[in-house]
Amino acid sequence: MCRNIRPLHNFDPPATRDEVHSAALQYVRKISGCTKPSRVNVEVFDRAVEAVADASLRLLDELVTAAPPKDREVEAAKARERSAARFAT
C-alpha cells in the first residue's frame, strides 16, 4: 500500500472530496507505475482517478461502525509521535 494513502473512514468531520480525490490519485499512480501520464494516456488516467474517487466516496458513505469518530488532530499527533520514534537518531 502506498504510504501516502491515509485511512479516511470514521473521522469527524468526514473526509472531503479533495481528500478522497488525492487518495484516488495516489492509488492510480501506484498501480499504473507513473506519476504523470503521457499526453496519450491523460484522459484514461483521469477517468481512472475519478472512478476510484467515486467508488471510494460510495464506500465511505456506506460503511457502518459502532466506534466513535476519530479526531483528526489527535490522530495527526499520534502519527507525529510514531514518526519521531521511528526516525529518532
Residue pairs with C-beta under 8 A, 6 or more apart in sequence:
2 26
2 27
2 29
2 30
4 26
5 23
5 26
5 27
6 23
8 15
8 19
8 20
8 23
8 56
8 60
9 15
9 60
9 63
9 65
10 63
10 65
10 67
10 69
10 70
11 69
11 70
11 71
11 72
11 75
12 69
12 70
12 71
12 72
13 72
14 60
15 60
17 53
17 57
20 53
20 56
20 57
20 60
21 49
21 53
23 53
23 56
24 49
24 50
24 52
24 53
24 56
25 49
27 52
28 45
28 48
28 49
28 52
29 35
32 45
32 48
37 44
37 45
